[in-house]
Amino acid sequence: MSEPSYDMLVVGGTGVDTVVRVDALEVPPGDSVFVPPVHDYVGHTGNGVALGCHALGLATKFIDFLGDDIQGKAVLAAYAERGLDFSHVHSPHGTPRGVNLVDPQGRRFSFYDGRHPADLRLPRAFYLPYLERARHVHLSIVGHNRDMYDDIHRLGITSSTDLHDWDGRNPHHRDYALASDYVFLSAAAIHDRLDEVLHTILDEGRARLVVATDGAAGCHMLVRGEAKSRHFPAVRPERPVVDSNGAGDAFVTAFLHALSEGRAVEECVLAGSVSGAFACASAGTHTEFIDVPGLRAACSRAAHR
């Protein structure tokens, strides 16, 4: 196989988010309420990882299904403007969308319209040439890329995935959890079973490590060969928090960037935490990404607090 052309291949997870700012994450009385201006953003998890890696200087390729609709055209225009290398297969089902409610503290609740049917798959003839040129592949849990793992393992390429708020049981997420080398998830749905779920991922799968992010409480990491998970406190944001959309993707991006540099896992966690905190200071989904000088400077400041 020839020398890899891509430091990072991101598969799946683009779409458009509509962000609505609300006073609280609850249904208000009455049948309508005035809100600040509603904005659409090119977003979703693969978008955040791909653009974040691109901003950090990694040679990044992003592939996905995309609809021939207004949202799909917005995605293509955004990537052309940012210079992100993106290729897609047309989806007759349209471009996925999400509606995110964001409260004054930056917390969000997302209504995700995945719209792709469960049996949809990226054609092997489409993805394989890109996979064969990649050093690392990150798979979003969109379903249509799940059959790629056989080729990923055959080629000896490392892989990662983000399970988001997995409950530790849903079989859709479980397939990704057990087939990836680096696994990320939110602790939101597993607080009472955190150690159990983290150990299950390592004991039953191939992961080298698993990280469960926990918002302002920091994160938990379990490394293969270690008996107990370790807790890391959150990094204090250097700017006011306005929106948590994309914070998890920013964590994953900087963690993987540090990992690609051969950093110790503790340094990878610090980089991820700094990047996640940075993302919380930007309104909207994936509107601002930390760069390498900014990441290194912020990591240095955080390490010496």
FILOBA-886595 format. One record per residue (C-alpha): chain; residue in one letter; z, y, x. Coordinates in steps of 0.2 Angstrom, whole numbers, m for minus. Layout:
<atoms>
<atom><kette>A</kette><rest>A</rest><pz>Z</pz><py>Y</py><px>X</px></atom>
...
</atoms>
This chain:
<atoms>
<atom><kette>A</kette><rest>M</rest><pz>0</pz><py>0</py><px>0</px></atom>
<atom><kette>A</kette><rest>S</rest><pz>m4</pz><py>17</py><px>7</px></atom>
<atom><kette>A</kette><rest>E</rest><pz>9</pz><py>31</py><px>11</px></atom>
<atom><kette>A</kette><rest>P</rest><pz>16</pz><py>37</py><px>m6</px></atom>
<atom><kette>A</kette><rest>S</rest><pz>9</pz><py>54</py><px>m12</px></atom>
<atom><kette>A</kette><rest>Y</rest><pz>24</pz><py>57</py><px>m24</px></atom>
<atom><kette>A</kette><rest>D</rest><pz>42</pz><py>59</py><px>m20</px></atom>
<atom><kette>A</kette><rest>M</rest><pz>45</pz><py>58</py><px>m38</px></atom>
<atom><kette>A</kette><rest>L</rest><pz>36</pz><py>50</py><px>m53</px></atom>
<atom><kette>A</kette><rest>V</rest><pz>43</pz><py>55</py><px>m70</px></atom>
<atom><kette>A</kette><rest>V</rest><pz>38</pz><py>45</py><px>m84</px></atom>
<atom><kette>A</kette><rest>G</rest><pz>40</pz><py>51</py><px>m102</px></atom>
<atom><kette>A</kette><rest>G</rest><pz>50</pz><py>64</py><px>m111</px></atom>
<atom><kette>A</kette><rest>T</rest><pz>40</pz><py>80</py><px>m114</px></atom>
<atom><kette>A</kette><rest>G</rest><pz>40</pz><py>90</py><px>m130</px></atom>
<atom><kette>A</kette><rest>V</rest><pz>45</pz><py>106</py><px>m138</px></atom>
<atom><kette>A</kette><rest>D</rest><pz>62</pz><py>112</py><px>m143</px></atom>
<atom><kette>A</kette><rest>T</rest><pz>67</pz><py>124</py><px>m156</px></atom>
<atom><kette>A</kette><rest>V</rest><pz>83</pz><py>133</py><px>m152</px></atom>
<atom><kette>A</kette><rest>V</rest><pz>94</pz><py>140</py><px>m166</px></atom>
<atom><kette>A</kette><rest>R</rest><pz>109</pz><py>150</py><px>m161</px></atom>
<atom><kette>A</kette><rest>V</rest><pz>123</pz><py>148</py><px>m173</px></atom>
<atom><kette>A</kette><rest>D</rest><pz>141</pz><py>153</py><px>m175</px></atom>
<atom><kette>A</kette><rest>A</rest><pz>148</pz><py>135</py><px>m175</px></atom>
<atom><kette>A</kette><rest>L</rest><pz>141</pz><py>118</py><px>m175</px></atom>
<atom><kette>A</kette><rest>E</rest><pz>144</pz><py>115</py><px>m194</px></atom>
<atom><kette>A</kette><rest>V</rest><pz>135</pz><py>118</py><px>m210</px></atom>
<atom><kette>A</kette><rest>P</rest><pz>140</pz><py>135</py><px>m216</px></atom>
<atom><kette>A</kette><rest>P</rest><pz>144</pz><py>139</py><px>m235</px></atom>
<atom><kette>A</kette><rest>G</rest><pz>129</pz><py>144</py><px>m246</px></atom>
<atom><kette>A</kette><rest>D</rest><pz>111</pz><py>139</py><px>m244</px></atom>
<atom><kette>A</kette><rest>S</rest><pz>105</pz><py>151</py><px>m230</px></atom>
<atom><kette>A</kette><rest>V</rest><pz>112</pz><py>161</py><px>m216</px></atom>
<atom><kette>A</kette><rest>F</rest><pz>105</pz><py>174</py><px>m204</px></atom>
<atom><kette>A</kette><rest>V</rest><pz>103</pz><py>169</py><px>m186</px></atom>
<atom><kette>A</kette><rest>P</rest><pz>97</pz><py>177</py><px>m170</px></atom>
<atom><kette>A</kette><rest>P</rest><pz>79</pz><py>175</py><px>m166</px></atom>
<atom><kette>A</kette><rest>V</rest><pz>73</pz><py>157</py><px>m166</px></atom>
<atom><kette>A</kette><rest>H</rest><pz>63</pz><py>152</py><px>m150</px></atom>
<atom><kette>A</kette><rest>D</rest><pz>52</pz><py>137</py><px>m145</px></atom>
<atom><kette>A</kette><rest>Y</rest><pz>53</pz><py>130</py><px>m128</px></atom>
<atom><kette>A</kette><rest>V</rest><pz>44</pz><py>117</py><px>m119</px></atom>
<atom><kette>A</kette><rest>G</rest><pz>58</pz><py>104</py><px>m116</px></atom>
<atom><kette>A</kette><rest>H</rest><pz>65</pz><py>87</py><px>m117</px></atom>
<atom><kette>A</kette><rest>T</rest><pz>73</pz><py>76</py><px>m104</px></atom>
<atom><kette>A</kette><rest>G</rest><pz>57</pz><py>71</py><px>m94</px></atom>
<atom><kette>A</kette><rest>N</rest><pz>52</pz><py>89</py><px>m93</px></atom>
<atom><kette>A</kette><rest>G</rest><pz>69</pz><py>95</py><px>m86</px></atom>
<atom><kette>A</kette><rest>V</rest><pz>69</pz><py>82</py><px>m73</px></atom>
<atom><kette>A</kette><rest>A</rest><pz>50</pz><py>85</py><px>m68</px></atom>
<atom><kette>A</kette><rest>L</rest><pz>52</pz><py>103</py><px>m67</px></atom>
<atom><kette>A</kette><rest>G</rest><pz>68</pz><py>103</py><px>m58</px></atom>
<atom><kette>A</kette><rest>C</rest><pz>62</pz><py>91</py><px>m45</px></atom>
<atom><kette>A</kette><rest>H</rest><pz>46</pz><py>102</py><px>m43</px></atom>
<atom><kette>A</kette><rest>A</rest><pz>58</pz><py>118</py><px>m41</px></atom>
<atom><kette>A</kette><rest>L</rest><pz>67</pz><py>108</py><px>m27</px></atom>
<atom><kette>A</kette><rest>G</rest><pz>51</pz><py>105</py><px>m17</px></atom>
<atom><kette>A</kette><rest>L</rest><pz>49</pz><py>87</py><px>m21</px></atom>
<atom><kette>A</kette><rest>A</rest><pz>31</pz><py>81</py><px>m23</px></atom>
<atom><kette>A</kette><rest>T</rest><pz>32</pz><py>77</py><px>m42</px></atom>
<atom><kette>A</kette><rest>K</rest><pz>20</pz><py>69</py><px>m54</px></atom>
<atom><kette>A</kette><rest>F</rest><pz>24</pz><py>69</py><px>m73</px></atom>
<atom><kette>A</kette><rest>I</rest><pz>15</pz><py>57</py><px>m85</px></atom>
<atom><kette>A</kette><rest>D</rest><pz>17</pz><py>55</py><px>m104</px></atom>
<atom><kette>A</kette><rest>F</rest><pz>9</pz><py>54</py><px>m121</px></atom>
<atom><kette>A</kette><rest>L</rest><pz>5</pz><py>70</py><px>m129</px></atom>
<atom><kette>A</kette><rest>G</rest><pz>m2</pz><py>75</py><px>m145</px></atom>
<atom><kette>A</kette><rest>D</rest><pz>m18</pz><py>86</py><px>m148</px></atom>
<atom><kette>A</kette><rest>D</rest><pz>m8</pz><py>99</py><px>m158</px></atom>
<atom><kette>A</kette><rest>I</rest><pz>0</pz><py>116</py><px>m156</px></atom>
<atom><kette>A</kette><rest>Q</rest><pz>15</pz><py>109</py><px>m147</px></atom>
<atom><kette>A</kette><rest>G</rest><pz>4</pz><py>99</py><px>m135</px></atom>
<atom><kette>A</kette><rest>K</rest><pz>m6</pz><py>114</py><px>m130</px></atom>
<atom><kette>A</kette><rest>A</rest><pz>10</pz><py>124</py><px>m127</px></atom>
<atom><kette>A</kette><rest>V</rest><pz>15</pz><py>109</py><px>m115</px></atom>
<atom><kette>A</kette><rest>L</rest><pz>m1</pz><py>110</py><px>m105</px></atom>
<atom><kette>A</kette><rest>A</rest><pz>m1</pz><py>129</py><px>m104</px></atom>
<atom><kette>A</kette><rest>A</rest><pz>17</pz><py>129</py><px>m97</px></atom>
<atom><kette>A</kette><rest>Y</rest><pz>13</pz><py>116</py><px>m84</px></atom>
<atom><kette>A</kette><rest>A</rest><pz>m2</pz><py>124</py><px>m78</px></atom>
<atom><kette>A</kette><rest>E</rest><pz>8</pz><py>140</py><px>m77</px></atom>
<atom><kette>A</kette><rest>R</rest><pz>21</pz><py>132</py><px>m67</px></atom>
<atom><kette>A</kette><rest>G</rest><pz>9</pz><py>122</py><px>m56</px></atom>
<atom><kette>A</kette><rest>L</rest><pz>17</pz><py>105</py><px>m61</px></atom>
<atom><kette>A</kette><rest>D</rest><pz>5</pz><py>90</py><px>m59</px></atom>
<atom><kette>A</kette><rest>F</rest><pz>4</pz><py>82</py><px>m76</px></atom>
<atom><kette>A</kette><rest>S</rest><pz>m7</pz><py>69</py><px>m84</px></atom>
<atom><kette>A</kette><rest>H</rest><pz>m6</pz><py>62</py><px>m101</px></atom>
<atom><kette>A</kette><rest>V</rest><pz>m13</pz><py>49</py><px>m114</px></atom>
<atom><kette>A</kette><rest>H</rest><pz>m17</pz><py>56</py><px>m131</px></atom>
<atom><kette>A</kette><rest>S</rest><pz>m5</pz><py>51</py><px>m144</px></atom>
<atom><kette>A</kette><rest>P</rest><pz>m12</pz><py>51</py><px>m162</px></atom>
<atom><kette>A</kette><rest>H</rest><pz>6</pz><py>53</py><px>m168</px></atom>
<atom><kette>A</kette><rest>G</rest><pz>8</pz><py>71</py><px>m161</px></atom>
<atom><kette>A</kette><rest>T</rest><pz>20</pz><py>79</py><px>m148</px></atom>
<atom><kette>A</kette><rest>P</rest><pz>38</pz><py>75</py><px>m150</px></atom>
<atom><kette>A</kette><rest>R</rest><pz>50</pz><py>90</py><px>m156</px></atom>
<atom><kette>A</kette><rest>G</rest><pz>68</pz><py>94</py><px>m156</px></atom>
<atom><kette>A</kette><rest>V</rest><pz>79</pz><py>106</py><px>m165</px></atom>
<atom><kette>A</kette><rest>N</rest><pz>94</pz><py>112</py><px>m155</px></atom>
<atom><kette>A</kette><rest>L</rest><pz>109</pz><py>121</py><px>m163</px></atom>
<atom><kette>A</kette><rest>V</rest><pz>118</pz><py>131</py><px>m150</px></atom>
<atom><kette>A</kette><rest>D</rest><pz>135</pz><py>139</py><px>m153</px></atom>
<atom><kette>A</kette><rest>P</rest><pz>143</pz><py>154</py><px>m144</px></atom>
<atom><kette>A</kette><rest>Q</rest><pz>151</pz><py>143</py><px>m131</px></atom>
<atom><kette>A</kette><rest>G</rest><pz>134</pz><py>135</py><px>m126</px></atom>
<atom><kette>A</kette><rest>R</rest><pz>138</pz><py>119</py><px>m134</px></atom>
<atom><kette>A</kette><rest>R</rest><pz>123</pz><py>111</py><px>m143</px></atom>
<atom><kette>A</kette><rest>F</rest><pz>118</pz><py>98</py><px>m156</px></atom>
<atom><kette>A</kette><rest>S</rest><pz>101</pz><py>91</py><px>m155</px></atom>
<atom><kette>A</kette><rest>F</rest><pz>90</pz><py>84</py><px>m169</px></atom>
<atom><kette>A</kette><rest>Y</rest><pz>77</pz><py>74</py><px>m160</px></atom>
<atom><kette>A</kette><rest>D</rest><pz>60</pz><py>70</py><px>m168</px></atom>
<atom><kette>A</kette><rest>G</rest><pz>53</pz><py>56</py><px>m156</px></atom>
<atom><kette>A</kette><rest>R</rest><pz>39</pz><py>52</py><px>m168</px></atom>
<atom><kette>A</kette><rest>H</rest><pz>31</pz><py>39</py><px>m156</px></atom>
<atom><kette>A</kette><rest>P</rest><pz>32</pz><py>21</py><px>m165</px></atom>
<atom><kette>A</kette><rest>A</rest><pz>43</pz><py>8</py><px>m157</px></atom>
<atom><kette>A</kette><rest>D</rest><pz>28</pz><py>m3</py><px>m151</px></atom>
<atom><kette>A</kette><rest>L</rest><pz>19</pz><py>11</py><px>m142</px></atom>
<atom><kette>A</kette><rest>R</rest><pz>16</pz><py>8</py><px>m123</px></atom>
<atom><kette>A</kette><rest>L</rest><pz>8</pz><py>18</py><px>m109</px></atom>
<atom><kette>A</kette><rest>P</rest><pz>m7</pz><py>8</py><px>m104</px></atom>
<atom><kette>A</kette><rest>R</rest><pz>m5</pz><py>m1</py><px>m87</px></atom>
<atom><kette>A</kette><rest>A</rest><pz>m22</pz><py>5</py><px>m81</px></atom>
<atom><kette>A</kette><rest>F</rest><pz>m16</pz><py>23</py><px>m84</px></atom>
<atom><kette>A</kette><rest>Y</rest><pz>1</pz><py>22</py><px>m76</px></atom>
<atom><kette>A</kette><rest>L</rest><pz>m1</pz><py>10</py><px>m62</px></atom>
<atom><kette>A</kette><rest>P</rest><pz>m12</pz><py>21</py><px>m50</px></atom>
<atom><kette>A</kette><rest>Y</rest><pz>2</pz><py>34</py><px>m51</px></atom>
<atom><kette>A</kette><rest>L</rest><pz>16</pz><py>21</py><px>m49</px></atom>
<atom><kette>A</kette><rest>E</rest><pz>8</pz><py>14</py><px>m33</px></atom>
<atom><kette>A</kette><rest>R</rest><pz>9</pz><py>31</py><px>m25</px></atom>
<atom><kette>A</kette><rest>A</rest><pz>27</pz><py>35</py><px>m29</px></atom>
<atom><kette>A</kette><rest>R</rest><pz>43</pz><py>34</py><px>m18</px></atom>
<atom><kette>A</kette><rest>H</rest><pz>54</pz><py>34</py><px>m33</px></atom>
<atom><kette>A</kette><rest>V</rest><pz>51</pz><py>34</py><px>m52</px></atom>
<atom><kette>A</kette><rest>H</rest><pz>62</pz><py>41</py><px>m66</px></atom>
<atom><kette>A</kette><rest>L</rest><pz>60</pz><py>34</py><px>m83</px></atom>
<atom><kette>A</kette><rest>S</rest><pz>66</pz><py>43</py><px>m98</px></atom>
<atom><kette>A</kette><rest>I</rest><pz>72</pz><py>32</py><px>m112</px></atom>
<atom><kette>A</kette><rest>V</rest><pz>57</pz><py>35</py><px>m123</px></atom>
<atom><kette>A</kette><rest>G</rest><pz>52</pz><py>17</py><px>m126</px></atom>
<atom><kette>A</kette><rest>H</rest><pz>34</pz><py>18</py><px>m122</px></atom>
<atom><kette>A</kette><rest>N</rest><pz>37</pz><py>16</py><px>m103</px></atom>
<atom><kette>A</kette><rest>R</rest><pz>49</pz><py>1</py><px>m104</px></atom>
<atom><kette>A</kette><rest>D</rest><pz>36</pz><py>m12</py><px>m99</px></atom>
<atom><kette>A</kette><rest>M</rest><pz>34</pz><py>m3</py><px>m82</px></atom>
<atom><kette>A</kette><rest>Y</rest><pz>49</pz><py>m11</py><px>m74</px></atom>
<atom><kette>A</kette><rest>D</rest><pz>40</pz><py>m27</py><px>m69</px></atom>
<atom><kette>A</kette><rest>D</rest><pz>28</pz><py>m17</py><px>m59</px></atom>
<atom><kette>A</kette><rest>I</rest><pz>42</pz><py>m6</py><px>m52</px></atom>
<atom><kette>A</kette><rest>H</rest><pz>52</pz><py>m21</py><px>m46</px></atom>
<atom><kette>A</kette><rest>R</rest><pz>36</pz><py>m29</py><px>m39</px></atom>
<atom><kette>A</kette><rest>L</rest><pz>31</pz><py>m14</py><px>m29</px></atom>
<atom><kette>A</kette><rest>G</rest><pz>49</pz><py>m12</py><px>m22</px></atom>
<atom><kette>A</kette><rest>I</rest><pz>50</pz><py>6</py><px>m29</px></atom>
<atom><kette>A</kette><rest>T</rest><pz>68</pz><py>13</py><px>m33</px></atom>
<atom><kette>A</kette><rest>S</rest><pz>70</pz><py>19</py><px>m51</px></atom>
<atom><kette>A</kette><rest>S</rest><pz>82</pz><py>29</py><px>m61</px></atom>
<atom><kette>A</kette><rest>T</rest><pz>86</pz><py>33</py><px>m79</px></atom>
<atom><kette>A</kette><rest>D</rest><pz>97</pz><py>44</py><px>m90</px></atom>
<atom><kette>A</kette><rest>L</rest><pz>104</pz><py>35</py><px>m105</px></atom>
<atom><kette>A</kette><rest>H</rest><pz>111</pz><py>51</py><px>m112</px></atom>
<atom><kette>A</kette><rest>D</rest><pz>125</pz><py>48</py><px>m125</px></atom>
<atom><kette>A</kette><rest>W</rest><pz>123</pz><py>29</py><px>m125</px></atom>
<atom><kette>A</kette><rest>D</rest><pz>137</pz><py>20</py><px>m134</px></atom>
<atom><kette>A</kette><rest>G</rest><pz>137</pz><py>5</py><px>m122</px></atom>
<atom><kette>A</kette><rest>R</rest><pz>129</pz><py>m6</py><px>m135</px></atom>
<atom><kette>A</kette><rest>N</rest><pz>112</pz><py>0</py><px>m142</px></atom>
<atom><kette>A</kette><rest>P</rest><pz>100</pz><py>m13</py><px>m135</px></atom>
<atom><kette>A</kette><rest>H</rest><pz>86</pz><py>1</py><px>m133</px></atom>
<atom><kette>A</kette><rest>H</rest><pz>96</pz><py>10</py><px>m119</px></atom>
<atom><kette>A</kette><rest>R</rest><pz>103</pz><py>m6</py><px>m112</px></atom>
<atom><kette>A</kette><rest>D</rest><pz>86</pz><py>m12</py><px>m106</px></atom>
<atom><kette>A</kette><rest>Y</rest><pz>85</pz><py>4</py><px>m96</px></atom>
<atom><kette>A</kette><rest>A</rest><pz>103</pz><py>3</py><px>m90</px></atom>
<atom><kette>A</kette><rest>L</rest><pz>101</pz><py>m15</py><px>m83</px></atom>
<atom><kette>A</kette><rest>A</rest><pz>84</pz><py>m13</py><px>m75</px></atom>
<atom><kette>A</kette><rest>S</rest><pz>86</pz><py>4</py><px>m65</px></atom>
<atom><kette>A</kette><rest>D</rest><pz>93</pz><py>7</py><px>m48</px></atom>
<atom><kette>A</kette><rest>Y</rest><pz>102</pz><py>23</py><px>m52</px></atom>
<atom><kette>A</kette><rest>V</rest><pz>109</pz><py>26</py><px>m69</px></atom>
<atom><kette>A</kette><rest>F</rest><pz>115</pz><py>42</py><px>m77</px></atom>
<atom><kette>A</kette><rest>L</rest><pz>123</pz><py>44</py><px>m94</px></atom>
<atom><kette>A</kette><rest>S</rest><pz>135</pz><py>55</py><px>m104</px></atom>
<atom><kette>A</kette><rest>A</rest><pz>153</pz><py>50</py><px>m107</px></atom>
<atom><kette>A</kette><rest>A</rest><pz>153</pz><py>58</py><px>m124</px></atom>
<atom><kette>A</kette><rest>A</rest><pz>152</pz><py>41</py><px>m134</px></atom>
<atom><kette>A</kette><rest>I</rest><pz>162</pz><py>30</py><px>m122</px></atom>
<atom><kette>A</kette><rest>H</rest><pz>178</pz><py>39</py><px>m117</px></atom>
<atom><kette>A</kette><rest>D</rest><pz>189</pz><py>25</py><px>m123</px></atom>
<atom><kette>A</kette><rest>R</rest><pz>178</pz><py>12</py><px>m114</px></atom>
<atom><kette>A</kette><rest>L</rest><pz>172</pz><py>21</py><px>m99</px></atom>
<atom><kette>A</kette><rest>D</rest><pz>176</pz><py>9</py><px>m86</px></atom>
<atom><kette>A</kette><rest>E</rest><pz>171</pz><py>m6</py><px>m96</px></atom>
<atom><kette>A</kette><rest>V</rest><pz>153</pz><py>2</py><px>m99</px></atom>
<atom><kette>A</kette><rest>L</rest><pz>151</pz><py>7</py><px>m81</px></atom>
<atom><kette>A</kette><rest>H</rest><pz>156</pz><py>m10</py><px>m74</px></atom>
<atom><kette>A</kette><rest>T</rest><pz>145</pz><py>m19</py><px>m87</px></atom>
<atom><kette>A</kette><rest>I</rest><pz>130</pz><py>m9</py><px>m80</px></atom>
<atom><kette>A</kette><rest>L</rest><pz>133</pz><py>m14</py><px>m62</px></atom>
<atom><kette>A</kette><rest>D</rest><pz>139</pz><py>m32</py><px>m66</px></atom>
<atom><kette>A</kette><rest>E</rest><pz>125</pz><py>m36</py><px>m77</px></atom>
<atom><kette>A</kette><rest>G</rest><pz>111</pz><py>m26</py><px>m70</px></atom>
<atom><kette>A</kette><rest>R</rest><pz>104</pz><py>m20</py><px>m53</px></atom>
<atom><kette>A</kette><rest>A</rest><pz>111</pz><py>m3</py><px>m52</px></atom>
<atom><kette>A</kette><rest>R</rest><pz>117</pz><py>3</py><px>m35</px></atom>
<atom><kette>A</kette><rest>L</rest><pz>128</pz><py>16</py><px>m44</px></atom>
<atom><kette>A</kette><rest>V</rest><pz>131</pz><py>24</py><px>m61</px></atom>
<atom><kette>A</kette><rest>V</rest><pz>137</pz><py>41</py><px>m65</px></atom>
<atom><kette>A</kette><rest>A</rest><pz>144</pz><py>47</py><px>m82</px></atom>
<atom><kette>A</kette><rest>T</rest><pz>144</pz><py>66</py><px>m84</px></atom>
<atom><kette>A</kette><rest>D</rest><pz>158</pz><py>73</py><px>m95</px></atom>
<atom><kette>A</kette><rest>G</rest><pz>154</pz><py>91</py><px>m97</px></atom>
<atom><kette>A</kette><rest>A</rest><pz>168</pz><py>103</py><px>m92</px></atom>
<atom><kette>A</kette><rest>A</rest><pz>179</pz><py>88</py><px>m87</px></atom>
<atom><kette>A</kette><rest>G</rest><pz>167</pz><py>84</py><px>m73</px></atom>
<atom><kette>A</kette><rest>C</rest><pz>160</pz><py>66</py><px>m70</px></atom>
<atom><kette>A</kette><rest>H</rest><pz>164</pz><py>48</py><px>m66</px></atom>
<atom><kette>A</kette><rest>M</rest><pz>155</pz><py>38</py><px>m53</px></atom>
<atom><kette>A</kette><rest>L</rest><pz>155</pz><py>19</py><px>m50</px></atom>
<atom><kette>A</kette><rest>V</rest><pz>147</pz><py>13</py><px>m34</px></atom>
<atom><kette>A</kette><rest>R</rest><pz>142</pz><py>m6</py><px>m32</px></atom>
<atom><kette>A</kette><rest>G</rest><pz>155</pz><py>m14</py><px>m22</px></atom>
<atom><kette>A</kette><rest>E</rest><pz>169</pz><py>m2</py><px>m27</px></atom>
<atom><kette>A</kette><rest>A</rest><pz>183</pz><py>m9</py><px>m39</px></atom>
<atom><kette>A</kette><rest>K</rest><pz>186</pz><py>7</py><px>m48</px></atom>
<atom><kette>A</kette><rest>S</rest><pz>176</pz><py>22</py><px>m54</px></atom>
<atom><kette>A</kette><rest>R</rest><pz>180</pz><py>39</py><px>m46</px></atom>
<atom><kette>A</kette><rest>H</rest><pz>182</pz><py>55</py><px>m55</px></atom>
<atom><kette>A</kette><rest>F</rest><pz>175</pz><py>72</py><px>m49</px></atom>
<atom><kette>A</kette><rest>P</rest><pz>180</pz><py>88</py><px>m56</px></atom>
<atom><kette>A</kette><rest>A</rest><pz>167</pz><py>100</py><px>m63</px></atom>
<atom><kette>A</kette><rest>V</rest><pz>160</pz><py>114</py><px>m53</px></atom>
<atom><kette>A</kette><rest>R</rest><pz>165</pz><py>131</py><px>m60</px></atom>
<atom><kette>A</kette><rest>P</rest><pz>149</pz><py>140</py><px>m66</px></atom>
<atom><kette>A</kette><rest>E</rest><pz>146</pz><py>156</py><px>m56</px></atom>
<atom><kette>A</kette><rest>R</rest><pz>138</pz><py>164</py><px>m71</px></atom>
<atom><kette>A</kette><rest>P</rest><pz>143</pz><py>165</py><px>m89</px></atom>
<atom><kette>A</kette><rest>V</rest><pz>139</pz><py>150</py><px>m99</px></atom>
<atom><kette>A</kette><rest>V</rest><pz>127</pz><py>153</py><px>m113</px></atom>
<atom><kette>A</kette><rest>D</rest><pz>118</pz><py>136</py><px>m116</px></atom>
<atom><kette>A</kette><rest>S</rest><pz>121</pz><py>118</py><px>m111</px></atom>
<atom><kette>A</kette><rest>N</rest><pz>103</pz><py>113</py><px>m115</px></atom>
<atom><kette>A</kette><rest>G</rest><pz>96</pz><py>104</py><px>m100</px></atom>
<atom><kette>A</kette><rest>A</rest><pz>112</pz><py>103</py><px>m90</px></atom>
<atom><kette>A</kette><rest>G</rest><pz>112</pz><py>84</py><px>m89</px></atom>
<atom><kette>A</kette><rest>D</rest><pz>94</pz><py>84</py><px>m83</px></atom>
<atom><kette>A</kette><rest>A</rest><pz>98</pz><py>97</py><px>m70</px></atom>
<atom><kette>A</kette><rest>F</rest><pz>113</pz><py>86</py><px>m64</px></atom>
<atom><kette>A</kette><rest>V</rest><pz>101</pz><py>71</py><px>m62</px></atom>
<atom><kette>A</kette><rest>T</rest><pz>88</pz><py>82</py><px>m53</px></atom>
<atom><kette>A</kette><rest>A</rest><pz>99</pz><py>88</py><px>m40</px></atom>
<atom><kette>A</kette><rest>F</rest><pz>108</pz><py>72</py><px>m37</px></atom>
<atom><kette>A</kette><rest>L</rest><pz>92</pz><py>63</py><px>m34</px></atom>
<atom><kette>A</kette><rest>H</rest><pz>86</pz><py>77</py><px>m23</px></atom>
<atom><kette>A</kette><rest>A</rest><pz>101</pz><py>75</py><px>m12</px></atom>
<atom><kette>A</kette><rest>L</rest><pz>99</pz><py>56</py><px>m13</px></atom>
<atom><kette>A</kette><rest>S</rest><pz>81</pz><py>58</py><px>m6</px></atom>
<atom><kette>A</kette><rest>E</rest><pz>88</pz><py>68</py><px>9</px></atom>
<atom><kette>A</kette><rest>G</rest><pz>100</pz><py>53</py><px>13</px></atom>
<atom><kette>A</kette><rest>R</rest><pz>116</pz><py>63</py><px>8</px></atom>
<atom><kette>A</kette><rest>A</rest><pz>132</pz><py>54</py><px>5</px></atom>
<atom><kette>A</kette><rest>V</rest><pz>135</pz><py>50</py><px>m14</px></atom>
<atom><kette>A</kette><rest>E</rest><pz>149</pz><py>63</py><px>m14</px></atom>
<atom><kette>A</kette><rest>E</rest><pz>137</pz><py>76</py><px>m9</px></atom>
<atom><kette>A</kette><rest>C</rest><pz>125</pz><py>70</py><px>m22</px></atom>
<atom><kette>A</kette><rest>V</rest><pz>138</pz><py>73</py><px>m35</px></atom>
<atom><kette>A</kette><rest>L</rest><pz>142</pz><py>90</py><px>m29</px></atom>
<atom><kette>A</kette><rest>A</rest><pz>123</pz><py>95</py><px>m29</px></atom>
<atom><kette>A</kette><rest>G</rest><pz>122</pz><py>88</py><px>m47</px></atom>
<atom><kette>A</kette><rest>S</rest><pz>137</pz><py>97</py><px>m53</px></atom>
<atom><kette>A</kette><rest>V</rest><pz>131</pz><py>114</py><px>m45</px></atom>
<atom><kette>A</kette><rest>S</rest><pz>114</pz><py>112</py><px>m53</px></atom>
<atom><kette>A</kette><rest>G</rest><pz>121</pz><py>107</py><px>m70</px></atom>
<atom><kette>A</kette><rest>A</rest><pz>132</pz><py>123</py><px>m70</px></atom>
<atom><kette>A</kette><rest>F</rest><pz>118</pz><py>134</py><px>m65</px></atom>
<atom><kette>A</kette><rest>A</rest><pz>108</pz><py>127</py><px>m80</px></atom>
<atom><kette>A</kette><rest>C</rest><pz>121</pz><py>132</py><px>m92</px></atom>
<atom><kette>A</kette><rest>A</rest><pz>119</pz><py>150</py><px>m88</px></atom>
<atom><kette>A</kette><rest>S</rest><pz>101</pz><py>151</py><px>m94</px></atom>
<atom><kette>A</kette><rest>A</rest><pz>97</pz><py>153</py><px>m113</px></atom>
<atom><kette>A</kette><rest>G</rest><pz>85</pz><py>140</py><px>m120</px></atom>
<atom><kette>A</kette><rest>T</rest><pz>79</pz><py>123</py><px>m113</px></atom>
<atom><kette>A</kette><rest>H</rest><pz>74</pz><py>122</py><px>m95</px></atom>
<atom><kette>A</kette><rest>T</rest><pz>70</pz><py>140</py><px>m93</px></atom>
<atom><kette>A</kette><rest>E</rest><pz>77</pz><py>142</py><px>m76</px></atom>
<atom><kette>A</kette><rest>F</rest><pz>79</pz><py>130</py><px>m61</px></atom>
<atom><kette>A</kette><rest>I</rest><pz>89</pz><py>131</py><px>m45</px></atom>
<atom><kette>A</kette><rest>D</rest><pz>79</pz><py>131</py><px>m29</px></atom>
<atom><kette>A</kette><rest>V</rest><pz>84</pz><py>123</py><px>m12</px></atom>
<atom><kette>A</kette><rest>P</rest><pz>92</pz><py>139</py><px>m4</px></atom>
<atom><kette>A</kette><rest>G</rest><pz>101</pz><py>142</py><px>m20</px></atom>
<atom><kette>A</kette><rest>L</rest><pz>107</pz><py>124</py><px>m21</px></atom>
<atom><kette>A</kette><rest>R</rest><pz>113</pz><py>123</py><px>m4</px></atom>
<atom><kette>A</kette><rest>A</rest><pz>122</pz><py>140</py><px>m4</px></atom>
<atom><kette>A</kette><rest>A</rest><pz>131</pz><py>136</py><px>m21</px></atom>
<atom><kette>A</kette><rest>C</rest><pz>136</pz><py>119</py><px>m14</px></atom>
<atom><kette>A</kette><rest>S</rest><pz>144</pz><py>127</py><px>1</px></atom>
<atom><kette>A</kette><rest>R</rest><pz>153</pz><py>139</py><px>m9</px></atom>
<atom><kette>A</kette><rest>A</rest><pz>159</pz><py>126</py><px>m21</px></atom>
<atom><kette>A</kette><rest>A</rest><pz>165</pz><py>115</py><px>m7</px></atom>
<atom><kette>A</kette><rest>H</rest><pz>176</pz><py>128</py><px>0</px></atom>
<atom><kette>A</kette><rest>R</rest><pz>185</pz><py>134</py><px>m15</px></atom>
</atoms>
